[in-house]
Amino acid sequence: MSSRYDKIAVVDFGSQYTQLIARRIREEGVYAEIITCTAGVEPVKQLKPAGIILSGGPSSVFDPDSPDMDTEILNLGIPVLGICYGMHLLAKHLGGKVTPSDSSEYGRKEIEVIDADGTPLAGSGRITETWMSHGDQIERLPDGFKVVAESDTCPVAAMANREKKIFALQFHPEVRHTVYGKEIIRNFLFEICQAKTGWSMATFQQLVIEEVREKVGDSYIIGAVSGGVDSSVMAALLSKAVGDKFIGVFVDNGLLRKGERENVRNAIQEKLGIHLEVIEAAQDFLDALKGIEDPEEKRRTIGRVFIEIFEKTAKRFENIKYLAQGTLYPDVIESISFKGPSATIKTHHNVGGLPDHMNLDLIEPLRELFKDEVRQLGRELGIAESLVSRHPFPGPGLGVRILGEVTEERLEILREADYIFINKLRENGWYDKVSQALVVLLPVKSVGVMGDARTYENVVALRSVDTWDFMTADFSRIPLELLGEIATQIINEVKGVNRVVYDVSSKPPATVEWE
């Protein structure tokens, strides 16, 4: 990342909130980069940060395999803020004492601020509500530290060594439940670290354009464009950088929503003027998917066929030396996290990797961005709001929203039901209120009565969730009257459906998608 920005290093110890810390910092106009705790001090030095944050984590410092920190980080003369597990590591290495708590704290907790001057808690008020998540606590302070806040069950809810500019919190300021969390982060950034703002999508855009032009020269870039937010923003950014030397490839795999092909062509090619190759391949995918019901096998098959078609298309052009992918920062973080790559939750995300023999160098212009930043960049690039604010759509398309075998008949049923659901949400002002809405075609049939005849037809499930970060989600409280209208229209207009259900599961334990 360019030296034009002040930066904060977030050292990751496996916390579920690590990405959230980085996002909170970026929201303040300061660049944050996540560094795994196993990488040691060198990546921190190379970043030349204005400050360092030690994340929380699920471990206890007493666990034999618990993550540790490189204590050289504390000798860099850079302000440090430890959060929860990060606080315990600071106490452990600086001569304090950490003990298992008699009363673990999980959830909302009031703390009393004792002496906040010159600390991140300045201006938080005497009593404030925070979000705790810990089983250990500080029993004895390290030398040079003072108690900044306490609770009725936690004698050291915050501590500070003002001289060395090392601070620590038992609670999580990055979550919305901590009332003064945003102010605490701002204080650390701007009062303690003296960081300057400069991170924005406008400046990021200009830097990437300069870097891509210098790297690519007279060569060409090829990249898959799906019509989703990530690939569309990637295409618009690279097209602005190199013009027609970026070739977008849109593969119509037959697993698209109703009108998708026309909408993508209009938004990407007609309105943005991007060189777009549209490949008709619906039959290839349907033939490959015949008889397959297992969701992971479907994803693998769709990914394999996509790669075969993409490779064949790339061979038609000369002087292509680069492959563009819409990788986002959470994907990068997942690959370097202390916890390591997650177990397979889903296979095939967009391209998902191409054969080595294609001999193309990779360009990932969005790899430093979170999803909300990608949307903002899309607006900066002039992409239509209908595309920028579009709900997430899986890479394998409707293929993983059909439970069981994928056939043209079942695809047509799902397309029509999905079209009605999404349009009704838009018409009634609900599309932008919810985070993601979809329809699933179930592998069951039910008895019904239509007119004077009994029917035995398909069941579809409506799914709509509200979420801020997609790590957790709750079902949307769409009015029953509207759900009733949607169900009635689907049953009346979609041949082959006689029952509509609404999914009221949260995530966890369920996922947003069904496959």
N, C-alpha and C positions, 0 to 999 in steps of 0.2 A: 504494500500500500504506500502511496506517495507520502513524502515527508511534508507535504503541504498541510496535512491535518495533524492536530494534536491527537494523541492516541491513549487508550487505556487498555492494559493487559488484564484479561480475566482468566485466572488460572483455574482450570476445571478439575474438581475432585469427584465428579460423577453426580452432581446435583441435578434434579429434574428442572431446577430453575436457572441453570447456567445460561441458557439461551436468552432467558427473560432478562437477566442482568445486562447482557450485551445490548439487547433491544432498548432497554430503558436508557442506557447511556447514549445510544445513537439518536434516540428521540430528542435528546438535549443538544444535538448538533456536534457531538464528539464521537470520533471513530472508536469502536471497541473491537478487539480481536480476542478470540478464545484460544488459549494455549493449554494443552493437556498437561497435568501435573507431572507426568512421566517424562516430559521433554527436557526438564531441568531449567537452568537459568539462561542458557544461550539464546533461545528464541525471545525471551523477555528482553535481553540486552539488545538484540537486533531490532526489536520493535521501537526502542527508545521511547517508552511510554512516559506520559506525565504522571501516571498513577498506576497502582496494581491492586486488583481485587482478588481475594482468595474466596472461591465459591464455597457453598455448603456441600453436603454430600450425605449419602445414606449410611456411611460407615460410622463406627466409633473408633476413637484413637486407640482403644484397647484391643480392637480386632487384630489378629495376627497378620492378616493380609490387607490391612487398611492402607489407603493411599497416603503418601507422605509428600512433603515439599522439599525443594532444594533451598536450604537456609541461606545460600548466597543471595537469594532474592532480597533478603532483609539487609544486605550490606551494600545495596546499590544507591542508597541515599534517596530513594523514590518513595513518596507516600504510599502506605499500604492500608487497605481496609479488609479485614477478615470477617466473613459472614458465617455464623453457625459453626459448621465443621472447620472452616477456615480460622475461626476464633480459637477453637480448641487446639489446633496445630500451633498457632502463635503462642498460646500459653505453655504448651508442652515444650516448645523449643527455646523459649525465652526464660525458662526457669519457674514458671507458675505451676499450679497443680490442677489437673482435671480429674473429676470423679464422676462415677455414675450417679445420676440424680435419683433421690427417693421419690420424686414426683415428676415424671416426664411431662412435657408440655407440647401439645399438638393442637394448633388452632389459634383462635383469637385470645390475646392476653394483654391486660393493661400493665404498663410499666410506669414507674415514677422516675422522672429525670432529675438527677441530683445536681450535676455540674456540667452543663453542656457547652460553656464558652470555649471556642477554639476547637470544637469537635464537629463531626457531621450532624449531630443532634441539635445544634444551635437553632433556636427558634421553634423547637418542637412542642413547647408547652411543658408544664410540670407533670401532668398525667396524660398519657396517650395510648392508643390501642395499636397493637402490633400483631404480627403473625409468627407464632413460634412453631418449631418442629425439631425437637431435640430430646435425647435421653441422657446426655452428659451435661455437666456444667462446670464453671470455674469455681474451685474452692479457695485457691490462693492466687493472688495477682502476681505476675512477673514484676521484677524490680523496675521502678520508673513508671508503672502504670497506676492510674486512678480509676475508681468506679465512676461511671458517667450516669448509669441508670440501673434500676433494680426492679424486681417484681416481688410479690409476696412469697413466691416459691423459688425464685432465682436471684441470689444475692448479687450476681454480676450479669446484668442484662446487656450492658455495654461498658467497654473500658477504653482508656486512651493513654498513650504516651505522647504527649504533645510535643516534647522536645525532638523525638525521633520521627514524629508524624506517622505513628502506627496506631491504628484504631481497630476496634472489633465490636461486632454486634452479635448477640445471641439470637436475634430475630431476623426476619427476611424483609429488607426495605423494598425489594424489587416487586413484591406481590401487592396487588391493589388493596388487600385487607389491612396493610399497615398504613394507618391514616396519613402520617407525614413521610411516607416512604419516598415519594418523588423529591421532597425538599431535602431529605437526608442524602440522596444521591447527588442532587445539585450542589449541596454544600461540599461534599467530597470532591466533586469535579472542579468547581469554580473557586471555592474558598481555600480548600486544603491543597489541591493539585495545581491551582491557577491555570487550568486548561482553557484554551480558547476554542470557540466554535468555528466550524469551517466544513464539517461533514454535511453535505446536502446532495440531493439527486442531480441538481444542476451542475455542481462542480464535479461530481462523480462521472456524469455523462461526458463532460469535456475531457477528463483524464483518460477514460476508456477509449474514446474516439482517437485521441492522440496516440495512445499505446498501440491500438490495433493497426492504425495506418502505418506506423513505423515498423511493426512486426511483419505485416502481410506484404507490403510493397506492391508489386504488380501481380501477385498470385491471387487465386480465387478461394472463396470460402463456401462450403456447402453445409446446410443445416436443416434438420427436420422441423417443420412448422405444423403444429397440431390444431391451432386455433385457440389453445389455452393461453392464459396470461403470460406464463414464463416464456414459452417459445415465441409468442408474438412480440413481446418486448425485446427479446434477444434479436429477432429478425429486424425490428425497426432500428435498433441501436447499431447493428452491424451494417445495415443498408445506409444509414446516415454516415457511417465511417468510411465505407468503401464503395457505395453505390451499387451498380450492377455486378460488381465483383463478388457480391454475396448472392448465392442461389438458394432460395428456400424451396424445400420439397414437401409438398402436402400429399400424403398417401391416403386416399379414400379407401379405407379398409372394410367398408360396409357395416361398420359397427358404430356409426356416427348418429347423432341426434337428427331429428327431422330438420331439413334445410341447412344443415351444418356446412356442407361443402360450398354452397352458394354464399353463405354468410362469411366464411373464411376468405374466399376469393375476393369478395367485395371489400372486406375490412383490410386485408393485407395487400392485395394486388392493386385493386382499383383506387382505394382511398390513400394508401401509403406509398403506392408506386413501387413496391418491392417485387423483384424478379421471383416469380413463384411458378414452380413446376407442379402441376396437379396430376397425380398418378391414379388411374382407375385400377383398383386391385381387390374389389369386394369379393369376387368369386374365388380368388386365391386364398383368402382368409377363411371363407366359408368351407371350402373343400378341406383345408387343413384342420378345421375345428370339428369336422364331422365325427360324431360319436364320442366326443370328449365331454365329460361332465365335471371332473375334478378341477376346482378353481385354479390351483397352482399350475396344473398342466395346461389349462387354457391360457394363462398368462405367458408361460414359456413358449407355447406355440405361436401366440400372437407376436411376441418379441422376435422369435426366430424368422417368421415370414416377413416381418417388417425389415429386419436386417438384410434379408435376401433381396428384397425389392429396392431398398435404399442403395445397396451396393451396386445393383444393376443400373440404377439411375445415375449414380455418380460416375460410372464408366463412360457415360455419354459425353462428358465434358472434359476439356483439356485444361491443364495448368491449375487443377484444384490441388492445393497443398494443405488445406486446413479444414477440419471438421468442427462445427460450432455446436455446443450443447448448452441447454438452459439450466445447468446445475446451479442450485441456490446454496447459500451459506449453511442452512441446517443440514443439507446433504454432506457438506464438507466436514462440519462439526461431528456428525454421526460417525464418519470414517476415522476420526482422530480422537474421539472421546476416550476418557480414562476407562470407561466401561467397554470400549471396543464396539465394533459394528453390531447392531441389533440382530437378534435371531430373525429369520425370514418371516416377515409379517406379510409382505406382498412382493411378488416377483414382477420385473419389467416396469421400469419407470421411463417413459419417453423412449429414447434410443436404447438405453441400457447397455451400451458398449458395442463396438463394431469390430470385425475381424482385423487382426494385426496386419494382414497382407494388403489392406487398403493403403497402408503407409501414409496416413494423414496425421498432422500435428493437431492437437486439441486446442480449441479456443473456448473458454468459458467466461464470457464477459459479465455474468451475473453472480459469480461464485462468492462474492463478498456481500451479497444482499439478502435480507430477509424478505418474506413474501410481501409485507406491507410496503417495503421500500421498492420492490419491483413494480407494484401498482402505481406508486407515486412517480417512478421513472417513466412508466407508460404514459402517464398524463403529461409529463414534461415533453415526451416525444410526439404528442398529438394523437395518440391512439384513442379510438372511440371509447367513451365511458362504458358502453354496453359490453365491450370486450374486457376492459381493464377491471371492471367490478364483477365480472362473471364468476359464478360459483366454480369451485374445483371440479374437474372432470377427469376420471381415471385414464391413464395412457391406453389401456386395452379397451376403452370405450364401453359400449353397452354389452360387450362380451362378458363382463364380470358383474353386470346388473341383471343378467339372465341366469338364474340358478338352474343348473342342469345343462343339457345340450343346447348349443346355439344353432338355430335354423333361421332361414329367411322369414318364415311365417311368425316365429316367436319374436324376431327382431321388429317386424312390422307392428305387432301388438304393443311392444314396449315403446317404440318410437311415438306412436299415437297417444298412449297414456301419458308419457313423459311430456309431450308437447302441450297437452291439456293442462297438466299440473303446473308446469312452469308459467304458461301464459296466464292462468287464473291467478297465480301469485303476483305476477307483474300487474295485471289489471286492477287488483285490489290493494296494491301498495305494499305487498308482503315480501316480494323478492329481495329487496335491499334491506329488509329488517332481519332476515335469517341469514345464516352463514353458508349453508349448503342444503339444497333440496334435490331429491331424486326419486325415481320410481324403480321398484324391483319386481321382476316377473318371477313368481314362485313356481316350483316344480310340482304343484298340486292343483287339483281341480275341485270345484265344489258344486253342489246342487243348488239350483236357483229356479225362480219362476219368472218368465218374461212373457207378457201377454197371458195367454191361456195355456202355455206350454212349459213343461219342466225343462230346465237346461242343465248341462254338466260342462262348465266352462272354467276358464283360468281365473286365478286370484292374483291381484297386484297389490303390493305394499307401498304406501307413500312414506317417505322418510324426509324429515327436515330437522336440522339441528342448529342450535345457537352455541357459538364458541368464540373465544378470543384468540386462541393459539392452536386449536385442533389437537392439543395434547389431552384435553378433556372436553366433553361436549354434553349438552342436555337437549332433549327434544324440544322443538319449537311449540309454543302455545298458540298455534293457529286457531282462530275461532271455530267452534264446532259447526256454525252455520256455513262458513266458507268450505270447511272440509266436506260437509254434506253436499254442497253444490258441485265440488270437484268430483266426488265419488259418483254422483248422479250423471254428470256429463260423461265421465269415462265409461260407465256402464251402458249409457244410451248410445254413445258414438263409436266405441271401440269394439269391433266385432271380435268375439272370443273371450270377453271378460264379463263376469256376472257378480264379482265380489271385489270390494276395495277395503283394505285395512290400513290403519295408521300405526307406525312404529313409535312406541313411547319409551324406548330403551335409552339409557344414558351411556356415555363413554367415559371410563370403563363402567361395566364389564363388556358392553358391546362395542363394536367399532362403528364408524360412520357408514362406510360401505358394508354390504352384506357378504361380499367375497373379497 
